Amino acid sequence: MAAAREELQKDLEEVKELLVKTTRKRLRDVLMMEKHKLELEIKNQPLPKPKDVIEEEKSSLGGYTVKINNYGWDQSDKFIKIYVSLNGVQKLPAENVQVNFTERSFDLLVKNLNGKNYTMTFNNLLKPISVEGSSRKIKTDTVLVMCKKKREEKWDCLTQVEKESKEKEKAAYDTSDPSEGLMNLLKKMYAEGDDEMKRTINKAWVESREKQSKGDIPMDI
């Protein structure tokens, strides 16, 4: 987490240097937007903990630490709810299940569950949350993280990264030229597909080119 903050700070310094050198208004506007975005991301990064606190936490953890990747989520008008399944978590002392919230992130730490520790971190949440109104609940075999929305509006995904990824994917297919959209889709399928998929696409491409050369179809795929 400290490394991520450091990288953001380096990006910010580089943008500031470019701003000093740039005289074109349009380029300055773009750089100012990027500068504001980076400053906001740095502000929303959790502050690094003092070394003595980190060492104390490490010494209190038994076993080894497992990163949690599987979870479910839904939402109500007021809350984003993240469900994490952990067998037997309800048997732990309440203080062994900790969640630290910031306006745009949260960290979950479950200590000494069957000899293991479990962690999950979400940075750059899609929208701001209320730190004071957020909490966690321990249920049978489940930890429920309750992020209180600052505004009662629907979230399409959990993080800004997810949103940007969806927008890029949508932009790849959302084009005024239908054939271009199809080509983008085929390229993605080819890049992500197995050998059989690649052979199928290659065959379709060759057949399409042959038909086009004979005048059978007006455009290729």
N, C-alpha and C positions, 0 to 999 in steps of 0.2 A: 504494500500500500504506500509506503514511504517512497518506493522507487517510482510508482506512478505519479505521485506528486512532484517528484524531482524532474521527471520527463516533461510534465506539463509546464513547470517553471522554465525549463530550457527552451521549450517551444515559444513561451511568452517573451523571453529575452530576445530570441531571434526575430520575432515579429516586431518588437520595439526597434531593433536595429534597422530592419527594412523600412519602417516608418520614417526614420531619420533620413534615409537615403532617397526616399520616394518623393517625387514632385507632382506626379499625375494624380488629379483629384479622384478619378474613378478607382484607381489602384489603392489610394490612401483610404477611401471609404471601405473597400473590401478588407484591408488590413486592420482598420479600426474595429470592424465587426468581428474579425477573428480574435483580436486582442480582448475585446469585451467577453467573447465566448470562453477564452482560455482563463481569464480572471475569474469568471463565474465558476468554472470547473474546479479551479484551485481552491476557491472559497468553500465549495461543497465537499472537498476531500476531507475525511476525518483527520484531525490533527494527530501527528505522531505522538505516541505515548512516551513519557520519560523512561529512560533506560532501566531505572530501578523498578518501575512498575512492570515493565515487560519481563524482567528477570524473575520477579515475584510470581507473575502469572505462569511463566514456564515451569518454575519449580513446583507449582501447585497442580500441574497437569500430570496425570498418570498415563502410562501407555503411549501410543502414538496417535497422531492426528489424521483424521480422514476428512477430505473435502466433500461436502454435500453437493451433488449435481442434480439429483432428482427431487422434484417438488411439484406441487400443483398450486394454482392460484385462481381466485375469482374476486369479485368486487361487489360492494353495495354502493349506495349513494355517498356514504361517508368514509368507507374503509376499503383499502386494498388488503386482501387476506392471502397469505402465503402458507401453504400446508406442507410440513416436512414430516415424513414418516420415520420414526425411530422406535424400534421395539423396546418396550420397557421403560421409556423415558419418564413415565409418570411415577416410577419408583425412586427417582433421584430426589435429593434435597432441592428445593426451589432455587437456591443460590447457585446450583450447578448449571442452570439454564439461563444464559445471559444474552441480552440483545442490546446493542448500542445503536442509537438512531442519530442521524443528522438530517438536515432538511432534504438532502437528495441521496441518502444512502442508509444502509443498516448492516450490522455484523451480528451473526448468530454464533454463539459458542456454547456447546454442550460438553460439559467436563465429566470425564471418568464414567462413561456409560459402558458397562461390560468391558472395562479395561481399555477403552478407546475414547478419544476426544473427537468431536465433530464440529466443523466450522462451515459457515456459508456467508458470503459477502455479496452484496448488491451495491454497486456504485452507479452514479449518474441515473437515478430513477427518472422516469419519464416526466414527472411533475413534482413540485415541492410537497412535502408532508409536514405535519405538525409533530415536532419531537415530543412535546408534552402530552399530546393526545394519543400517541402510539404506544403499543404494549405487546406483550406476548402472553399466550395462554398455554398451559400444559394439559393435554387431554390423553386418553389412553392410546399409547403408541404414536402420538402425534404432538408436534409443537406447532402452534398456530401463531404466526407473526401478524399483528394487526397494525397496518400503517394508516394513520388518520390523514385523509386528504385535506389539503388546505382549501381546495375548492371542490364543491360537489359536482364533478364532471366525470364523464366516462374516460377511462384509460384504454387505449387500443393494445398496449403492451406494457411491460414492466420498466424497461430501461430505454434511454435515448439511443443506445447502440442498436437495440432491436428495431426501433422505429426507423433509423437511418438505413439499416439493412433491408427492411421491407420496402422503403421508398426507392432504393436503388434497384431492387428486383422488379418493382412495378414499372419504373421508368424504362427498364430494358425492354418491356413488352408494350408499353403505352406509347405508340408511335402512330403518326398519321398515315404511314405507309404500311399496309397489312403485311406485305412480303418481308419488310424489314423486321417487323415484330416476330414473324415466324422464323426468320433467320436467327434472331437473337435467342429464341426459345430452343431451336435446334443446336445452336452453339453451346448453350448451357447443358442441354441433355448430353451432348457429345463429351463435354469436359468432365461431367460427373458420372457418366455411364460406364458400364463394364465393357469388356471386349465385344460381347455379343451386341450390345446396344450400338457401339461404334461401327460395327460391320453393317448393321441394319441401316443406320443413317448414311453411311458411305454408299450403300447400294441404292438407297432412295435418291441420293444426290446424283449419282451417275445416270440413273434412269430418267430423272427429271431433265438433266442436261441433254440427253439424247432426244427426248420428246421436244424440247425447246428448239433444238437445231432442225427438227423436221417441221416446226411450225405448229405442233399440236397444242401447245399451251403458251400463253403470252408472257409468263414470268416464271423464274425458277424458284425453288424452295431453298 
